Amino acid sequence: MKIYQADAFTNSVFKGNPAAVVPLKKWIDVSIMQQIAAENNLSETVFFKENKDESFDIRWFTPETEVDLCGHATLAAAHVLFKHLGFYAEEIIFQSISGKLTVTKKDLFYWLNFPAKPPKPIPVPKLLPESIGTIPIYTGLHTDLLVLVNDDQIVKKMKPDISILKSLDVRGVIITAKSSETGIDFVSRFFAPSLGVPEDPVTGSAHTVLIPFWSKRLGKKFLTARQLSARGGYIECVDKGDRVEIGGQAVTYLIGEIFI
C-alpha cells in the first residue's frame, strides 16, 4: 500500500498537523487499519477508497481508536488526491460516518465543508478549573467541551492536567479565547487524551464547534483563527448556518510504501 504524510493547515513542513494518508482499492480489515494507525503514531491516519460515482468513502483512526470526524486528515487526503493522484474535478465528495463531506480547492487553499456543531451551555465541570488552572468564562458542549477563557496568553501558556481531562465524558476539550493578534479573530488549543491524543496540533473538527460559537459572539460570518500548539496552524472559517467551511493549506512531507 502507498502511504503519504502531509502537514495540514500550514504552508511549510514541520508545522501544522501531520496526518498519514493511505489510499485503498478496497477496504482492509479494521484491525489492520488500527494497527497501521498505531504504527504511524500520528494523531490521525486516514484511509479512503474510490466509489463508482467518483466519490470516496473515508475513515479516520487515532493510534487507539476510530473516530467519527477529522478535519486535518480530510484536508490531507484531499491534498494527496489533488496533488499526487490526479484528481481534477473542482470538488471532492467524501462519504463518512458523519455524512457527506466536501473539499474544494481554491488557489492555494483547500476548503472543507462540514456540519456545524454549535455548543450548548453547560455548568463548569467540577474538576475543570483545577485541570486548566483558571476559571472559565463559559463552557459549552457538542461532542467536544468548549472552554472560553479570559485571553489568548492563558491559552498559549496553559499546561492542563491531562489525567483530569481524560476523566471527562467528552471526545475532547477545546480551550479558546479572543485573539489579541491583528488579523486573527480567535485562538484555540485542543486536547483529546481519551482518544490517545494528549494535544492535537491543529484540529479541523474542533472548528465545527468553534466557528458557530465565535460567529455568534463576534457577529461575523468570516473569521480567521490560529491554533496555538507548539507546531501551530492557521485556519480560515466561514459560518454557513447548519454547515461551516474550514480553509487551510497543506504540504507533502513523505511518500512511502507499507509492507504487511
TIZA-152780 format. One record per residue: residue number from 0; x, y, z of N, C-alpha, C in turn. Coordinates in Angstrom, 1 decimal. Example, Ala and Ser with C-alpha at 12.3 -4.5 7.8 and 13.67 -1.06 7.14 Angstrom:
REM TIZA-152780
- 0/13.2/-5.7/7.8/12.3/-4.5/7.8/13.2/-3.3/7.8
- 1/12.8/-2.2/7.1/13.7/-1.1/7.1/12.9/0.0/7.9
//
This chain:
REM TIZA-152780
- 0/0.8/-1.2/0.0/0.0/0.0/0.0/0.9/1.2/0.0
- 1/0.5/2.2/-0.8/1.1/3.6/-0.7/0.7/4.3/0.6
- 2/1.6/5.0/1.1/1.3/5.9/2.3/1.9/7.3/2.0
- 3/1.2/8.3/2.4/1.6/9.7/2.3/1.6/10.3/3.6
- 4/2.4/11.2/3.9/2.3/12.0/5.1/2.3/13.5/4.7
- 5/1.2/14.2/5.1/1.1/15.6/4.8/0.9/16.4/6.1
- 6/1.4/17.6/6.1/1.2/18.6/7.2/0.1/19.5/6.8
- 7/-1.0/19.5/7.6/-2.2/20.2/7.2/-2.3/21.5/8.0
- 8/-3.0/22.5/7.4/-3.2/23.8/8.0/-1.9/24.6/8.2
- 9/-1.0/24.4/7.2/0.2/25.1/7.1/0.7/25.1/5.7
- 10/1.7/26.0/5.4/2.3/26.1/4.1/3.7/25.7/4.1
- 11/4.2/25.1/5.2/5.6/24.6/5.3/5.6/23.3/6.2
- 12/6.6/22.5/5.9/6.7/21.2/6.7/7.2/21.5/8.1
- 13/6.9/20.6/9.0/7.2/20.7/10.4/6.3/21.6/11.2
- 14/5.3/22.1/10.5/4.3/22.9/11.2/2.9/22.3/10.9
- 15/1.8/22.9/11.4/0.5/22.4/11.2/0.4/21.0/11.9
- 16/-0.5/20.2/11.3/-0.9/18.9/11.9/-0.6/17.8/10.9
- 17/0.4/16.9/11.2/0.7/15.8/10.3/-0.4/14.7/10.3
- 18/-0.7/14.2/9.2/-1.6/13.1/9.0/-1.0/12.1/8.0
- 19/-1.2/10.9/8.3/-0.9/9.8/7.4/-2.1/9.5/6.5
- 20/-1.8/9.3/5.2/-2.9/9.1/4.2/-2.7/7.8/3.5
- 21/-3.6/6.9/3.6/-3.5/5.6/2.9/-4.6/5.4/1.9
- 22/-4.4/5.6/0.6/-5.4/5.2/-0.4/-5.6/3.7/-0.5
- 23/-6.8/3.3/-0.7/-7.1/1.8/-0.8/-7.9/1.6/-2.1
- 24/-7.7/0.4/-2.6/-8.5/-0.1/-3.7/-9.8/-0.7/-3.2
- 25/-9.7/-1.3/-2.0/-10.9/-1.9/-1.3/-10.5/-1.9/0.2
- 26/-11.6/-1.9/1.0/-11.3/-1.9/2.4/-10.5/-3.1/2.9
- 27/-9.6/-2.8/3.8/-8.9/-3.9/4.5/-9.6/-4.1/5.9
- 28/-9.2/-5.1/6.6/-9.7/-5.4/7.9/-9.5/-4.2/8.9
- 29/-10.5/-3.9/9.7/-10.5/-2.7/10.6/-9.3/-2.9/11.6
- 30/-9.0/-4.1/12.0/-7.9/-4.3/12.9/-6.6/-4.0/12.3
- 31/-6.4/-4.2/11.0/-5.2/-3.8/10.3/-5.1/-2.3/10.2
- 32/-6.2/-1.6/9.9/-6.2/-0.2/9.8/-5.8/0.4/11.2
- 33/-6.3/-0.2/12.2/-6.0/0.3/13.6/-4.5/0.1/13.9
- 34/-4.0/-1.1/13.5/-2.6/-1.3/13.7/-1.7/-0.4/12.9
- 35/-2.1/-0.1/11.7/-1.3/0.9/10.9/-1.3/2.3/11.5
- 36/-2.5/2.7/12.0/-2.5/4.0/12.7/-1.7/4.0/14.0
- 37/-1.7/2.9/14.7/-0.8/2.8/15.9/0.7/2.8/15.5
- 38/1.0/2.2/14.4/2.4/2.1/14.0/2.8/3.5/13.5
- 39/1.9/4.2/12.9/2.3/5.6/12.4/2.5/6.5/13.6
- 40/1.7/6.3/14.7/1.8/7.1/15.9/1.6/8.6/15.7
- 41/0.7/9.0/14.7/0.3/10.3/14.5/-1.1/10.5/15.1
- 42/-1.5/11.7/15.2/-2.9/11.9/15.8/-3.9/11.3/14.9
- 43/-3.7/11.3/13.6/-4.7/10.6/12.7/-4.0/9.9/11.6
- 44/-4.6/8.8/11.2/-4.3/8.1/9.9/-5.6/8.0/9.2
- 45/-5.7/8.5/7.9/-6.9/8.5/7.2/-6.8/7.4/6.0
- 46/-7.9/6.7/5.8/-8.0/5.7/4.8/-9.1/6.1/3.9
- 47/-9.0/6.0/2.6/-10.1/6.2/1.7/-10.1/5.3/0.5
- 48/-11.2/5.1/-0.1/-11.3/4.3/-1.4/-12.4/4.9/-2.3
- 49/-12.1/4.8/-3.6/-13.0/5.5/-4.5/-14.2/4.6/-4.8
- 50/-15.4/5.3/-5.0/-16.6/4.6/-5.3/-16.9/4.7/-6.8
- 51/-17.8/4.0/-7.4/-18.1/4.0/-8.8/-18.6/5.4/-9.3
- 52/-19.2/6.2/-8.4/-19.7/7.5/-8.7/-18.6/8.6/-8.6
- 53/-17.4/8.2/-8.3/-16.2/9.1/-8.2/-16.2/9.8/-6.8
- 54/-17.1/9.5/-5.9/-17.0/9.9/-4.5/-16.0/9.0/-3.8
- 55/-15.7/9.3/-2.6/-14.8/8.4/-1.8/-15.3/8.1/-0.4
- 56/-15.3/6.9/0.0/-15.5/6.5/1.3/-14.3/6.9/2.2
- 57/-14.4/7.4/3.4/-13.3/7.8/4.2/-13.5/7.4/5.6
- 58/-12.3/7.0/6.3/-12.4/6.6/7.7/-11.1/7.2/8.3
- 59/-11.2/7.5/9.6/-10.1/8.1/10.4/-9.8/7.3/11.6
- 60/-8.5/7.1/11.9/-8.1/6.4/13.1/-7.0/7.1/13.9
- 61/-7.1/7.3/15.2/-6.1/7.7/16.0/-5.2/6.5/16.4
- 62/-4.1/6.6/17.1/-3.4/5.4/17.5/-4.2/4.4/18.3
- 63/-5.3/4.9/18.9/-6.0/4.0/19.8/-7.4/3.6/19.3
- 64/-8.1/4.5/18.4/-9.5/4.2/18.1/-9.9/4.9/16.8
- 65/-11.0/4.4/16.2/-11.6/5.0/15.0/-12.4/6.2/15.5
- 66/-12.4/7.3/14.8/-13.2/8.5/15.2/-14.2/8.8/14.1
- 67/-15.2/9.6/14.5/-16.3/9.9/13.5/-16.0/11.0/12.6
- 68/-15.1/11.9/12.9/-14.8/13.0/12.1/-13.4/13.6/12.3
- 69/-12.7/13.9/11.3/-11.3/14.5/11.5/-11.1/15.5/10.3
- 70/-10.9/16.8/10.7/-10.7/17.8/9.7/-9.3/17.8/9.0
- 71/-8.3/17.8/9.8/-6.9/17.9/9.2/-6.6/16.7/8.4
- 72/-7.0/15.5/8.8/-6.7/14.3/7.9/-7.6/14.3/6.7
- 73/-8.8/14.9/6.7/-9.6/15.0/5.5/-8.9/16.0/4.5
- 74/-8.4/17.1/5.1/-7.7/18.1/4.3/-6.4/17.4/3.7
- 75/-5.7/16.6/4.5/-4.5/15.9/4.0/-4.9/14.9/2.9
- 76/-6.0/14.2/3.0/-6.5/13.3/2.0/-6.8/14.0/0.7
- 77/-7.5/15.1/0.8/-7.8/15.9/-0.4/-6.5/16.4/-1.1
- 78/-5.5/16.8/-0.3/-4.3/17.3/-0.8/-3.6/16.2/-1.6
- 79/-3.6/15.0/-1.1/-3.0/13.8/-1.8/-3.7/13.5/-3.1
- 80/-5.0/13.6/-3.0/-5.8/13.3/-4.3/-5.5/14.4/-5.3
- 81/-5.6/15.7/-4.9/-5.3/16.7/-5.9/-3.9/16.8/-6.4
- 82/-3.0/16.6/-5.5/-1.5/16.8/-5.9/-0.9/15.6/-6.4
- 83/-1.2/14.4/-5.9/-0.5/13.2/-6.2/-1.2/12.2/-7.0
- 84/-2.6/12.2/-6.9/-3.3/11.1/-7.5/-4.2/11.5/-8.7
- 85/-4.0/12.7/-9.2/-4.6/13.1/-10.5/-6.0/13.5/-10.4
- 86/-6.6/13.9/-9.2/-8.0/14.2/-9.2/-8.1/15.6/-9.7
- 87/-9.0/15.8/-10.8/-9.0/17.1/-11.5/-10.4/17.8/-11.3
- 88/-11.4/17.1/-10.8/-12.7/17.8/-10.6/-12.5/18.9/-9.6
- 89/-13.4/19.9/-9.6/-13.4/21.0/-8.7/-13.6/20.6/-7.2
- 90/-14.4/19.6/-7.0/-14.8/19.3/-5.7/-14.7/17.8/-5.4
- 91/-14.1/17.4/-4.3/-14.1/16.0/-3.8/-15.2/15.8/-2.9
- 92/-15.9/14.7/-3.1/-17.0/14.3/-2.2/-16.6/13.1/-1.4
- 93/-16.5/13.2/-0.1/-16.2/12.1/0.8/-17.5/11.7/1.5
- 94/-17.7/10.3/1.6/-18.8/9.8/2.3/-18.3/9.2/3.6
- 95/-18.9/9.6/4.7/-18.3/9.2/6.0/-19.4/8.9/7.0
- 96/-19.0/8.4/8.2/-19.9/8.1/9.2/-20.6/9.4/9.7
- 97/-20.0/10.5/9.4/-20.6/11.8/9.8/-21.4/12.4/8.6
- 98/-21.6/11.6/7.6/-22.4/12.1/6.4/-21.5/12.6/5.3
- 99/-22.1/13.3/4.4/-21.4/13.8/3.2/-20.5/15.0/3.6
- 100/-19.2/14.9/3.1/-18.2/16.0/3.4/-17.6/16.3/2.0
- 101/-17.4/17.6/1.8/-16.8/18.0/0.5/-15.6/18.8/0.8
- 102/-14.7/18.8/-0.2/-13.5/19.6/-0.2/-13.3/20.2/-1.5
- 103/-13.1/21.5/-1.5/-13.0/22.3/-2.8/-11.6/23.0/-2.7
- 104/-10.9/22.9/-3.8/-9.6/23.6/-3.9/-9.8/25.0/-4.6
- 105/-9.4/26.0/-3.9/-9.4/27.4/-4.5/-8.1/28.0/-4.3
- 106/-7.3/28.2/-5.4/-6.0/28.7/-5.3/-5.1/27.8/-4.4
- 107/-4.5/28.4/-3.4/-3.7/27.6/-2.5/-4.4/26.9/-1.3
- 108/-5.7/27.2/-1.2/-6.4/26.7/0.0/-7.3/25.6/-0.4
- 109/-7.5/24.6/0.5/-8.5/23.6/0.5/-9.6/24.0/1.5
- 110/-10.8/23.9/1.0/-12.0/24.3/1.8/-12.8/23.1/2.2
- 111/-12.9/22.7/3.4/-13.7/21.6/3.9/-15.1/22.2/4.2
- 112/-16.1/21.4/3.8/-17.5/21.8/4.1/-18.0/20.7/5.1
- 113/-18.2/21.1/6.3/-18.6/20.1/7.4/-19.9/20.6/8.1
- 114/-20.6/19.7/8.8/-21.7/20.1/9.6/-21.3/21.0/10.7
- 115/-22.1/22.0/11.0/-21.8/22.9/12.1/-22.3/22.2/13.4
- 116/-21.5/22.4/14.5/-21.9/21.8/15.8/-21.9/22.9/16.9
- 117/-22.9/23.8/16.9/-22.9/24.9/17.9/-23.0/24.3/19.3
- 118/-22.1/24.7/20.2/-22.2/24.2/21.6/-23.4/24.7/22.4
- 119/-23.8/23.9/23.3/-24.9/24.3/24.2/-24.3/24.6/25.6
- 120/-24.6/25.7/26.3/-24.0/26.0/27.6/-24.3/24.9/28.6
- 121/-23.2/24.6/29.3/-23.4/23.6/30.4/-22.6/24.2/31.7
- 122/-23.0/23.7/32.9/-22.2/24.1/34.0/-20.7/23.7/33.9
- 123/-19.9/24.4/34.5/-18.4/24.1/34.5/-18.2/22.8/35.2
- 124/-17.6/21.8/34.5/-17.3/20.5/35.1/-16.5/20.7/36.4
- 125/-16.8/19.9/37.4/-16.2/20.1/38.7/-14.7/20.2/38.8
- 126/-14.0/19.4/38.1/-12.5/19.4/38.2/-11.8/20.2/37.1
- 127/-12.6/20.8/36.2/-12.0/21.5/35.1/-11.1/22.7/35.5
- 128/-11.6/23.6/36.4/-10.7/24.7/36.8/-9.3/24.2/37.4
- 129/-9.4/23.1/38.1/-8.2/22.6/38.7/-7.2/22.1/37.6
- 130/-7.8/21.5/36.5/-7.0/20.9/35.5/-6.4/22.0/34.6
- 131/-7.1/23.1/34.3/-6.6/24.1/33.4/-6.0/25.3/34.1
- 132/-6.1/25.4/35.4/-5.5/26.4/36.2/-6.2/27.8/36.1
- 133/-7.4/27.8/35.7/-8.2/29.1/35.6/-9.7/28.8/35.6
- 134/-10.5/29.8/36.0/-11.9/29.6/36.0/-12.5/30.1/34.6
- 135/-13.2/29.2/33.9/-13.7/29.6/32.6/-14.7/30.7/32.6
- 136/-14.8/31.4/31.6/-15.9/32.4/31.4/-17.1/31.7/31.0
- 137/-17.0/30.6/30.2/-18.1/29.9/29.6/-17.6/28.4/29.3
- 138/-18.6/27.5/29.5/-18.3/26.1/29.0/-19.6/25.7/28.2
- 139/-19.3/25.1/27.1/-20.4/24.6/26.2/-20.0/23.2/25.7
- 140/-21.0/22.5/25.2/-20.8/21.1/24.8/-21.5/20.8/23.5
- 141/-20.8/20.2/22.6/-21.3/19.5/21.4/-20.3/18.5/21.0
- 142/-20.3/17.3/21.5/-19.3/16.2/21.4/-18.0/16.6/22.1
- 143/-17.4/17.8/21.8/-16.3/18.3/22.5/-16.7/19.3/23.5
- 144/-16.0/19.5/24.5/-16.2/20.5/25.5/-15.5/21.8/25.1
- 145/-16.2/22.9/24.9/-15.6/24.2/24.6/-15.5/25.0/25.8
- 146/-14.2/25.5/26.1/-13.9/26.2/27.3/-13.4/27.6/26.9
- 147/-14.2/28.6/27.2/-13.7/30.0/26.9/-13.0/30.6/28.1
- 148/-11.8/31.1/27.9/-11.0/31.7/29.0/-10.8/33.2/28.6
- 149/-10.1/33.9/29.6/-10.1/35.4/29.5/-9.3/35.9/28.4
- 150/-8.1/35.3/28.0/-7.3/35.9/27.0/-6.4/34.9/26.3
- 151/-5.8/35.3/25.2/-5.1/34.3/24.4/-3.8/33.9/25.0
- 152/-3.2/34.7/25.9/-2.0/34.3/26.6/-2.2/33.1/27.6
- 153/-3.4/33.1/28.2/-3.8/31.9/29.0/-3.8/30.7/28.2
- 154/-4.4/30.8/27.0/-4.5/29.6/26.1/-3.1/29.2/25.7
- 155/-2.2/30.1/25.3/-0.9/29.8/24.9/0.0/29.1/26.0
- 156/-0.1/29.6/27.2/0.7/29.2/28.3/0.2/28.0/29.1
- 157/-1.1/27.6/28.8/-1.7/26.6/29.6/-1.0/25.2/29.6
- 158/-0.9/24.6/30.7/-0.4/23.3/30.9/-1.4/22.5/31.7
- 159/-2.5/22.0/31.0/-3.5/21.3/31.7/-3.1/20.0/32.3
- 160/-3.8/19.6/33.3/-3.6/18.2/33.9/-4.4/17.2/33.0
- 161/-3.6/16.5/32.2/-4.2/15.6/31.1/-5.0/14.5/31.8
- 162/-4.6/14.1/32.9/-5.3/12.9/33.6/-6.7/13.4/34.0
- 163/-6.9/14.6/34.4/-8.3/15.1/34.7/-9.1/15.3/33.4
- 164/-8.5/15.8/32.3/-9.2/16.0/31.1/-9.6/14.6/30.5
- 165/-8.8/13.6/30.7/-9.1/12.3/30.3/-10.3/11.7/31.0
- 166/-10.6/12.1/32.2/-11.7/11.6/33.0/-13.0/12.2/32.6
- 167/-13.0/13.3/31.8/-14.2/14.0/31.4/-14.9/13.1/30.4
- 168/-16.3/13.1/30.4/-17.1/12.3/29.5/-17.3/13.1/28.2
- 169/-16.2/13.4/27.5/-16.3/14.1/26.2/-15.2/13.6/25.3
- 170/-15.4/13.8/24.0/-14.4/13.4/23.0/-13.1/14.1/23.2
- 171/-13.2/15.5/23.3/-12.0/16.3/23.5/-12.4/17.6/24.2
- 172/-11.3/18.4/24.5/-11.5/19.6/25.2/-10.9/20.8/24.4
- 173/-11.7/21.7/24.0/-11.2/22.9/23.3/-11.1/24.1/24.2
- 174/-9.9/24.6/24.3/-9.6/25.8/25.1/-9.5/27.0/24.1
- 175/-10.3/28.0/24.3/-10.3/29.1/23.3/-10.4/30.5/24.0
- 176/-10.0/31.5/23.2/-10.1/32.9/23.7/-10.1/33.8/22.4
- 177/-10.5/35.0/22.6/-10.4/36.1/21.6/-8.9/36.4/21.4
- 178/-8.6/36.6/20.1/-7.1/36.8/19.8/-6.8/38.3/20.0
- 179/-5.6/38.5/20.5/-5.0/39.9/20.5/-4.2/40.2/19.3
- 180/-4.0/39.2/18.4/-3.2/39.4/17.2/-4.0/40.1/16.1
- 181/-3.5/41.1/15.5/-4.1/41.8/14.4/-4.4/40.8/13.3
- 182/-5.6/40.8/12.8/-6.0/39.9/11.7/-6.4/38.5/12.1
- 183/-6.4/38.2/13.3/-6.8/36.9/13.8/-8.0/37.1/14.8
- 184/-9.1/36.4/14.6/-10.3/36.6/15.4/-10.2/35.8/16.7
- 185/-9.8/34.5/16.7/-9.8/33.7/17.9/-8.7/32.7/17.8
- 186/-8.3/32.2/19.0/-7.3/31.2/19.1/-7.8/30.0/19.9
- 187/-7.1/28.9/19.7/-7.6/27.7/20.5/-6.5/26.7/20.6
- 188/-6.7/25.7/21.5/-5.9/24.5/21.6/-6.9/23.4/21.8
- 189/-6.4/22.1/21.5/-7.3/21.0/21.6/-6.7/19.8/22.2
- 190/-7.3/19.2/23.2/-6.8/18.1/24.0/-7.8/16.9/23.9
- 191/-7.3/15.8/23.5/-8.2/14.6/23.4/-7.5/13.4/24.0
- 192/-7.1/13.4/25.2/-6.4/12.2/25.8/-7.2/10.9/25.8
- 193/-8.5/11.0/25.8/-9.3/9.8/25.8/-9.2/9.1/24.5
- 194/-8.8/9.8/23.4/-8.6/9.2/22.1/-7.1/8.8/21.8
- 195/-6.3/9.0/22.8/-4.9/8.7/22.7/-4.1/9.9/22.1
- 196/-4.7/11.1/22.1/-4.1/12.3/21.6/-4.0/13.4/22.7
- 197/-3.0/13.4/23.5/-2.9/14.4/24.6/-3.1/15.8/24.1
- 198/-2.4/16.3/23.0/-2.8/17.5/22.4/-2.6/17.4/20.9
- 199/-3.6/17.8/20.2/-3.7/17.8/18.7/-3.1/19.1/18.2
- 200/-2.2/19.1/17.3/-1.6/20.4/16.8/-2.5/21.4/16.2
- 201/-3.4/20.9/15.2/-4.4/21.7/14.6/-5.6/20.9/14.3
- 202/-6.8/21.3/14.7/-7.9/20.4/14.8/-9.1/21.0/13.9
- 203/-9.2/20.4/12.7/-10.3/20.9/11.9/-11.7/20.7/12.5
- 204/-11.9/19.4/13.0/-13.2/19.1/13.6/-13.6/20.0/14.7
- 205/-12.6/20.4/15.5/-13.0/21.3/16.7/-13.5/22.6/16.2
- 206/-13.2/23.0/14.9/-13.7/24.3/14.4/-15.1/24.2/14.0
- 207/-15.7/23.0/13.9/-17.1/22.8/13.7/-17.9/23.3/14.9
- 208/-17.2/23.3/16.0/-17.8/23.9/17.3/-17.4/25.3/17.4
- 209/-16.1/25.6/17.2/-15.6/27.0/17.4/-16.3/28.0/16.4
- 210/-16.5/27.6/15.2/-16.9/28.6/14.2/-18.3/29.2/14.6
- 211/-19.3/28.3/14.8/-20.6/28.9/15.2/-20.6/29.6/16.5
- 212/-19.7/29.2/17.4/-19.6/29.9/18.7/-19.1/31.3/18.5
- 213/-18.0/31.4/17.8/-17.3/32.7/17.6/-18.1/33.6/16.6
- 214/-18.7/33.0/15.6/-19.5/33.8/14.7/-20.6/34.5/15.4
- 215/-21.3/33.8/16.3/-22.4/34.4/17.1/-21.8/35.5/18.0
- 216/-20.7/35.1/18.7/-20.1/36.0/19.7/-19.6/37.3/19.1
- 217/-19.0/37.2/17.9/-18.3/38.4/17.3/-19.2/39.0/16.2
- 218/-20.3/38.4/15.9/-21.2/38.9/14.9/-20.6/38.9/13.5
- 219/-19.8/37.9/13.2/-19.1/37.8/11.9/-19.3/36.4/11.2
- 220/-19.4/36.4/9.9/-19.6/35.1/9.2/-18.3/34.6/8.7
- 221/-17.3/35.5/8.4/-16.0/35.1/8.0/-15.0/35.4/9.1
- 222/-14.3/34.4/9.6/-13.3/34.5/10.7/-12.0/33.9/10.4
- 223/-11.0/34.4/11.0/-9.6/33.8/10.9/-9.2/33.3/12.3
- 224/-8.5/32.2/12.3/-8.2/31.5/13.6/-6.7/31.0/13.6
- 225/-6.2/30.9/14.8/-4.9/30.3/14.9/-4.9/29.3/16.1
- 226/-4.4/28.1/15.8/-4.3/27.1/16.9/-2.9/27.2/17.5
- 227/-2.8/27.4/18.8/-1.6/27.7/19.5/-0.8/26.6/20.0
- 228/-0.8/25.4/19.3/0.0/24.3/19.7/1.5/24.7/19.4
- 229/2.4/23.8/19.8/3.8/24.0/19.5/4.1/24.1/18.0
- 230/3.4/23.3/17.2/3.6/23.4/15.8/2.8/24.6/15.2
- 231/1.6/24.8/15.7/0.8/26.0/15.3/0.1/25.7/13.9
- 232/-1.0/26.4/13.7/-1.7/26.3/12.4/-2.6/27.5/12.2
- 233/-2.9/27.8/10.9/-3.7/28.9/10.6/-5.0/28.4/9.8
- 234/-6.1/28.9/10.2/-7.4/28.4/9.7/-8.3/29.5/9.3
- 235/-8.9/29.5/8.1/-9.9/30.4/7.7/-11.3/29.8/7.8
- 236/-12.2/30.5/8.3/-13.5/29.9/8.7/-14.7/30.7/8.2
- 237/-15.7/30.0/7.7/-16.9/30.6/7.3/-18.1/30.0/7.9
- 238/-19.0/30.8/8.5/-20.3/30.3/9.1/-21.3/30.3/8.0
- 239/-21.8/29.1/7.7/-22.9/28.9/6.7/-24.2/28.4/7.3
- 240/-24.4/28.7/8.6/-25.6/28.2/9.2/-25.5/26.8/9.8
- 241/-26.1/25.9/9.1/-26.0/24.5/9.6/-24.8/23.8/9.1
- 242/-23.9/24.5/8.2/-22.7/24.0/7.8/-21.6/25.0/8.1
- 243/-20.3/24.6/8.1/-19.2/25.5/8.2/-18.2/25.2/7.1
- 244/-17.5/26.2/6.7/-16.4/26.0/5.8/-15.1/26.3/6.5
- 245/-14.1/25.3/6.4/-12.8/25.4/7.1/-11.7/25.4/6.0
- 246/-11.0/26.5/5.9/-10.0/26.6/4.9/-8.6/26.5/5.4
- 247/-7.7/25.8/4.7/-6.3/25.7/5.1/-5.5/25.1/4.0
- 248/-4.2/25.2/4.1/-3.2/24.7/3.2/-2.6/23.4/3.7
- 249/-1.9/22.8/2.8/-1.2/21.5/3.2/0.0/21.3/2.3
- 250/1.0/20.6/2.9/2.3/20.3/2.2/2.6/18.8/2.4
- 251/3.2/18.2/1.4/3.6/16.8/1.5/4.9/16.7/2.2
- 252/5.0/15.8/3.2/6.2/15.5/3.9/6.9/14.3/3.4
- 253/6.2/13.2/3.1/6.8/12.0/2.7/5.8/11.1/1.8
- 254/6.4/10.3/1.0/5.7/9.3/0.2/6.4/8.0/0.4
- 255/5.6/6.9/0.8/6.3/5.6/1.0/5.4/4.4/0.7
- 256/5.8/3.3/1.2/5.0/2.1/1.0/4.9/1.3/2.3
- 257/3.8/0.7/2.5/3.6/-0.2/3.6/3.7/-1.7/3.2
- 258/4.4/-2.5/3.9/4.6/-3.9/3.6/4.0/-4.7/4.8
- 259/2.9/-5.4/4.6/2.3/-6.2/5.6/1.9/-7.6/5.0
//
